[in-house]
């Protein structure tokens, strides 16, 4: 579920490829983050990961952990050393770091050494142990923050620090790293990463399918209150690496990548609960981003997988890839409606698991691409709907929200803009926000020439033009010192004063408010605003002048002004 940049190379359509590169942009945010896969996007860091000292390594050794005999290859940390480091961490009082190292040691112990895949699994987890030790010896501590540690010291695999589980190889993050090199034309590095990824494939067999490649995740997956134990597979990883194989074949002409592609395609023919990544029903195939359950069915991962299957077919002409793509298309058409909330899209089938702003955009983009590939009207229908939600709706303002009608109307009128998917109804309005909404509802074009009317509003503030426009329209919000105080929160009496200056019309009645005495500094302005129904009373004969104005309250106020 990595939000990633994926280059789509169509023969003879280089411009199209560059447009797609710009559209999807490379942002390696979080692959999986405990608590929320949909909405948490942690800041990426790249801590230093020095190699272990020579004394920490052994050229070749073996040690049994709970009956599992492991032979280490040259240049990797040994289990003996790992056990010793764990004891050293405990003695230093670093119990959490020791526990995270022990987690990987326990994974080693749980491997069935009698399976053909045992040695590959052991190799991968030993690399995880090596990187976990390096991570802690570099001065990093166990934390609640996920960190993507990629492309350090020229490495070809990407590793991620996961709270509670230590550092682990991540196939999706690695494939994403390879695609970044591909997009830059660094094909040598791209091929090297792909080759090392192929070396990390587990190769089980399944009746009627034969041998297939699968990349496992060796850390527990936490999805809200759900937890899935390692190892678990991902159709998104399978699709991405299939895409890499197709690109490598196009670059090198080496048929080993076609052979690898066949084994990756076989993984899509194996049920998710039998070691594959696919859930089947009477309509077609759903390729599971988290193939540890059939209850999540994350939408973006499925759509990305379909994109990868289509890409591989285009590059190689592989009919098996096209057949798998078609089976996924049939499934997508049948189930897309389950992700439409009427104002936003759901990230997965988990109730309330709404997509983040970025993932909602991805849903719309990928659905447009599927429409381009297939001509199926269903994909355009939902792409258009999701795109409109993106423009006019908010994640936190569902249809049943008490102010849905008013907020949506202001959004459709361009008074409120959707910048990150969230409206924040309980957030307090700032003077700058109020100024922007007022200019838009009055159709006052923002100034293009900067005059510097206020000492604390410079050219470096992106919305200076709205603030200066109000000044020129007779709405002066400055204080006696010539300051606008753009980030100050607006109170109801200040809102009334601003509106009365913008809508300076006489009133017939004399509204009385028990909490607004005649000597209140905005007495006349409040009477004007209330009398002209620019702003409402808070209750019978009460205005509550000192209450701060929330964004929802401001929306209700501005909704009344739409027709003025």
Protein Blocks (a to p, Z undefined) as FASTA:
>chain_A
ZZcddddddehilmlmmmmmmmnopadddfbdghiamlmccdddddddddddfklpcfbd
cddeehiacdddehiacfklmmmmmmmmmmnopamlmmmmmmmmmmmmmpcfkbmklmmm
mmmmmmmmmmmmmmmmnopacdfbdcddehihhiabdcdddehkapaddfklmmmmmmmm
mmnopamlmmmmmmmmmmmpccdddehklpadddddfbdcdehjbccddddddfklmmmm
mmmmmmmmmmnopaklmmmmmmmmmmmmpcfknopabdcdfkbccddfblcbfklopakl
mmmmmmmmmmmmmmnopaklmmmmmmmmmmmmmmmmmmmgolaccfblcehiacdfklmm
mmmmmmmmmmmmnopaklmmmmmmmmmmmmmmcfklcfklmklmmmmmmmmnomaccfko
paolmbccdfklmmmmmmmmnopacdfbdghlafklcfklmklmmmmmmmmnopacbdfk
opaklmbccdfklmmmmmmmmmcccdfblcddfklcfklfklmmmmmmmmnopaccfbeh
iaklmbccdfklmmmmmmmmmmZZ
